[in-house]
Amino acid sequence: MAPLHRKFVAPAGSGGPLGSCWPLTPGRRVSLLIPLALCLLPAALAPAQVTERGPAQGEIAPTPAVIKAEDVLSEVAAARQAIHEHRHPAQAYLRLGTALRSGGDPQGALDAINLALSLDPTLAAAWLQKGLIAKDRDTLKTASADFQRAVEADPKSIPARLELAAMLFGDGNFDGAGAQIEAVLRLDPQNPHALDGLGFLQLQRGDLQAAAVSFRKAVAQKPDFPEAQENLGDTLLKLEDWAGARAAFEQALKAEPDEAMAVYGLATALRHLGETAQAEAQFAKARSLMTMNTAAVRAQGENNRGLQLWYAGDLNGAAAAFRSALADDASYADAHNNLGGVLWQQKHSSQATAEFAAAVKANPDFAKARNNYGNALMSAGDLKGAVEQFQAAVSLEPGFATGHFSLGMALAKAGESQRAEDEFRKALTLDPQMAVAHFELGLLLASHPSSAAAPLDSTARSELEEGMRLDPQLRAALPAKVAQALATTGP
């Protein structure tokens, strides 16, 4: 039996759901007094492949589909400045949304993209970004509609057509997907993803020889293309080209060594080539991977059930579900992180800290778990450990506003005022509505030695007042001396 055919994958989307942060109380921002921001899912943004077009006279340069991590903060700042100055506002909001999405803030990105589209509904790149956000969130019908709008706005948008094709393939609309693939190939006859899609269509129609040709063309254009290599291997198995199939699966497995169906395909080819011992070893590996995949699917289901219970306020039920997920997959970082969040709410701080540490160990690139672990360490008095975790979090996700705020808090506690101020300002560049960042920045400025014997300076006053305007509850956290200074030196 040949392995199942791999689904066509467009190049521009992310590899999984975007992360989102859920504060201790649903719907509330992170609290000043309880600084732990519980973050549920990791972000996983993959670079998009786009066709750049030069700007026409009087226009600004097109916004790339993804901003490099090291450029996220500067791009956000530049976009906000352009918005403030009313320079190409639709493009500026698109630029802001693209940078926020690239930095790991999907909701902020969506808000900015919607503003861009309210100003210019024909902005194809904004519809593409909106579709990618919907795709990241697994709201696929919405994503498909957004990609369709992007294509209508710019029929020459190759990324939008490929994304739309992927959505149509997923719905079983092969004719619609084929139309998009053909349009891409008219625009770019050597596009490897379109060639892979064409091969997929030919395979579905039973034209195995044509499919093999298309897949070979795809991998010739892009050798590091495991999906197309696996599709080629599957096609060659059907054609009984055992040696060719073996080579294709081996190439696919160089990039994705734990892809179960590619391992199974390789085992099948080896068996037909008479290499019995190697075939049996690969079949055993495929069975093991499939068992692990089944367990992972069960774990994801339990994790999702736990999230629903958590949102509903059933902490005991949520904890039980997350533990069930971990029983199926002990290395499931999301479940460790989520269990840690529930335990933290239940005031089991040491157990929560252990779960956050386990999440980071299972997935060192999980920025939001590092933020949670850092907050737990800071609560326990380990400022050095907390700073290390926060620095790692914002290095992984430079657009993670809460991570910059957390790092600022830890640095302030460690007496590193200037660095703390820098981090609070980065948080506010990313999220100008973060009340606690305004408030803590104001307190930090009010505590400067130069402010000790002088009235509260205007910047400190402004930040404190803005924080309390955004969240009036913060007024209760004002130190008595600062409160008095605000009252006596106010206008």
N, C-alpha and C positions, 0 to 999 in steps of 0.2 A: 504494500500500500504506500503510495507516495504521500509526502507531507502536504498539509493544507497550504494553499497559495497565500502568500503574504499580502496584506492589504496595501494598496497604493498609498504612499505618504507624500504630501506636498512638502517643499523644503522650508517654508517660511514660518511655520508655527513653532510652539514650544513643545518640549517633550512631556509635559504633564501639567497638572493644575497649578495655578499660581498660588503662592502663600497668602494667607490673610491673618491678621492679628485680631484676636478676640480678647477684650479686656476682662477683668475679673467679674464685672457685672455686665451682662449683655447690653449693648447700646451705649455704654459710657466710655469715655476716654480713659487712658491710663491715669490712675490716681496718684497724687503727690505723696500721699501717706503710705500707699501700697504700690510701689513702682513696678511690680511685675506685670508685664504685658504678655498674656498667654497667646502664643502663636501656633496655629493648628497645622498648617501645611507648608512644605518647603516650596520655594520658587525654583523653577527650572526653565530659564529662558535660553533658547538656542538662536544663534545668529541667523538672520534671514538672508536670502540671496535675492538681490533686487537689481533691476536695470536702472541705472542712473541716467537722467536726462538733464542736460544743461539748462539753466534758467534763461528765460527770455528777458529781453531788455526791460528793466524796471521791476522785475520780479526778484524774490529772494531764492536762494538755492533750495532744491528739494530736500525734504527731511528724510534721512535714511530710516529703514524699517526698525533698526535696532541701534542703540547708542552704546559705544564701548563703556565698560564699567568705570574706567578711570575718567571718563568724560561726563558721567551722569550729573554730578553736582554743578559743573560749569554750564552744562546744557540747560538744566533747570533754572539756574540763575539768569542765564541769557534770555530764556523764553519768558520768564516773569518780567524782566526788564522791558522786553519788547511789548509785552501786554500792557505794562504800566504806561509806556510811551505811545500806545495805540499804533504800533508799526506792524502792518500786515497781520491784524489780530487773528484771523482764522489760521494762518500758517503758524503764528506764535503759539496758539493753543494746541495745534497739532504737534509742534516741537516739544511743548511741555508734556503732553500726554505720552509721546514716544519715549521721552527721557524717563518719566515716572514708571512706565511699563518696564523699560529696560532695567530700572533700578529696583523693581520688585514691589511696586505699589499699584496694583491693578485698578483699585477703586478710584484713586486719585487720577490715574491715567484715563479711565473711562469718563470721569467728570470733565476733564480737559478736552477729550476728543468730542464729547457731546457739545461742548461750547463751540469748538471749531466748526462742527457741522451745522450748528444753529446759525452761524455766520455765513457759511458757504456749504450748502448741501451737495455741491458738485465736487467736493474735495475728495478725490478717489483714495488718496493715501490715508485719509482719516477713516473712511469706510473700511479699508484694509486693516488698520490698527484696531478698530472696533470689533471687526470680525475675529481677529487674533485673540483679543481679550475674551470674547465669548467662547472661542474654541478652547482656550486655556481653562475656562470654567466648565467645560463640557456641556454648554448650552448650544448644541450643534445646529438646531433649526435657526436660532438667531444668528449664529456664525454664517450659515449658508446664505441667509438673506442679506447680511452685511457684505459678504464677498460678491454677491450678485450686484449690489448697489455700486461696489467699487468697479466692477467690470463695466457696468453701464456708464459710470462717470468717466472711465478711461479704458476703452477697449484694448489699448496697447499695454495694459498692466499685466505682465507675465505672472508676478507673484499672486495677484488676485485670481487670475484664471486657474492657476495650479491649485490654490486653496479651494476654489469653488469645485474644481474637478474632484478633489479628495472628498468633499462633502457629498457630491452626487454619487460617487462610487459607493460611499458608505450607505447611501439610501437605496442602492441597487439600480440607480438611474444611469445605466451604461451609455445610453444614447446621449443624454445631456452631458455626461462626463466626457464622452468622446468628442463632442463638439468643442468643448473647452480645450482638450488636448490638441485637436487639430488646429485651433486658433493659435495656440502657443507655438506649434511647430511652423506655422506660417510666419510668425514673428521671429522665431529663433529655431531653425531646423536642427540644430545640434544640442538643444536643451536636454540634459540627461534625465531630468525628472519627467519631462513630457515623453521622451522615448520610453522610459520605464512604464508610464501610463499607457502608451500605445501598445506595448507588449502585453500589458495586463488585459487590455481590450481584445487583442488578437487571441490571447490564451482562452478567454471566456468564449470566444467564437469557435474555438477548436482549431484555429490555424496555428499549429505548433511551430512550423518552420518559420513563419513570419514573426511569431512571438520571440523565438530564439534570436533572430536577426536584430530585432528591436532592443532586446535586453543586452545583447553584445555591444550594440552601438552606445547604449546608456553607460555601460561600464568602461567602454573605451574613452568616453568623454569625461567620466568621473570614476576612476579606479576604486576610490574609497567610498563605495556606494553599496553597503552590505545588503540593502533591500533588493536592489536590482540583481546582485550576485545570487541571492537566494532564489529570486524569481527565475533567473536563468537556470540555476541548478534544478529547480522543480520541472521546468520545461524540458530540459535534457533528460531527466528521468523518464518522462512520458515518451520521449523519442528513443529511449533505450540507449542513449549515448552515455554509458556509465562512466567512462574516463572524463568526459567533459563535465558531467554533473559533479563528479568528485572534485575536480579543480575549482568549479564555481562555489561549491559549499565550503571548501577549504578557504577560499578567499573571503567569503562572508564571515566565517568564524574567526578570522584574524581580527576583525573589527568587533565582533560580538560573540565571544567564545561560549557564552551561555545561552545562545538562542536555541531553544529546544528543538524546534522543527528543522533548523539547519543541521543540527547534530543528527537528527533522525534521517534526514535526506542523505547525509554523508554515509551513515551506516548502511542505508539501502544500496547506495552506489558501491560501497566496498563489498557487500555481500555478493552482488552480481559480478564483481571483478574477481571473486574467488578468494578475497582476503578475509577469511572467516574470523580469525582471532581479532583483528582490528575492528571488523564489523560488530562482533559481539560486544566489544568494549564500548563502542559508540552507542549501540542500542541500550546498553546498561546506563550510560551517561544520560541518554535522552530520557529514559524512564525516570531516572532520579530528578532531572530538571523538570519534567512534567509533574512529578509529585510535588516538588517545591513550588511550582507555579500554581498548582491547585491549592496548596496551603496558603500561598500568598493571596490568592483571590478570596479565600475564606477569611483571612486576616483583614483584608480591606473591607469586606462586608461587616465584620464585627467592629472595626474602627469607625465606619460610617454610622453604624447603629449607636455606638458610644457617643459620637458627636451629637446625634439627634437627642439622646437622653440628656446630655450635658446642657444643650441649648434649652431643653425643657425644665432644667433645674433638678433633675434626678441624679445627684452626684454618685450615690452608691451604685445605681444601675449603670451609669457611665463607666465608673471604675471597673465594674465586673466585665463590661463589654471590652474595654481596652485590655484587660488582663487576658480575656479569651482570645483577642487578636494576637497577643504576644505568645500565647500557648501554641498558636499555629505558626507564628513566625517571630522568633525571639529577637531577630535583628531588624524589626520593623520600627524605624526611627519615629515615624509619625505617632504610632501608638505609645511609645515610651514618652514622647513629649506631651501627648494629650493626657496620659495617666498622671504624669508629673503635675500638669495643670490642675487636675481634679484634686489630687492629694494636697496641693498647695492651698486650694480653697478650703479643704477640710482641716487645714492647719497641721498636716503631717509633714512638716518642713524637711526633715532629714530624708524621709522616703521620697518626697518630691525631688529633692536635689539629686538623689541617686538616679531617678528616672530621667531627669534632664541630662545628667552625665552620660547615661546609657544611650540617649538619643544622639548626642554629639559623637559618641564613640561609633555608633552604627552608621552615622552619616556626618562626617566632619564638615561637609559643605552646607549643613542645615543652619542657616544664619539665625533663624528665629528661635531654634532650640538653643543655640549659643547665647542669645539674648536672655532667654529664660534661665539658663544655667548661671549666667553672669549675675542676674538679679538675685537668684537664690544665694550665690556666694557672697554678694554684697550684703544681703540681709544677715548672713552669718558672720560678717566682719572681715571676710577675706577680700580686701580691696584689690590686691595684686592679681589674684585669680579672676576676679570680676572684670578688671580692666583687660586682661588677656582675652577673655571671652567676648567682650564687647568689641574690642579691636578686630578680632577675627570676624565677628558678625558684619561689621560695616565694611570690612575688606571684601567679604563675599558679596555683599549687597550694598553698594555705596548709596543707593537710594532709599535705604531703610531708615526712615526718620526716627522711629522709636529706638533703634539701635544707637543712633547718634545721641539721642537724648539720654539713654541709659549710660553711655560712655561719659557724657558730660557730668552726670550725677556722681559717678564713681570718681572721676578726676577731681571734682569739687570736694568730695569727702577726703580725698588724698592730699588736698591742699594745692593742687595744680590748677590755679585759677585761670590762667590764660588759655591753657589747653581745654579746660572745661567750657570757657566762654566760646571758643572756636566750635566745639561740638554742638552747643546749644544753638549757635547761629546756623550751622549746617542743618540741624533738625528743622529750624524755622524756614530755611530756604526751601526745603523739601515740602514742609507742611506749615504754612503761615498761620493755620488755625489751631495749632497745637498749644492749648492754653497753658499747660504745665511748663512747656519750654520757655514761653514768654515769662512766666512767673519766676521760674528758677533762674533765668538769665537776669531778671530784675533783682532778685535777692543777691545773686553773685556780684553784680555791679554795685549794689548798695553796701556790700561787705568789703569792698576794696579799701586798703589802708588810707588812700587819699580821700575817701568819703567819710572817714571816721569822725573828723572834726568839722565837717562841712555839711550844709543842707543836702538833702537827697538830690543827686544830679538828674538832669532832665531825661537822660536815656534810661536810667534805672527806673525812674517814675513811670515813663512811658511803657516800658516792658511790664512792670507790675500791673499797671492799670489795664493794659491790653489783656493780660492773662486773666484778670478778675472779670473783665467784661465778657470774655469768652466763656468763663466758668466761674460764676459768682461764689461757688462753694470754696474756692481757693482763699477767699478773704479770711476764713477761719484759721488758715495756716500761717498768716502773717505774724512774724515775730513782733513783740510789743514795741520795740524801738522803731522798727520800720513802719509799723502802723501809725505810731505817733508822728514820725517824720512825714508820712504821707498826709496826715491830717493838718499838721502845722505849717507845712510849706506849700500846700496846694494852692491853686489859683483861686 
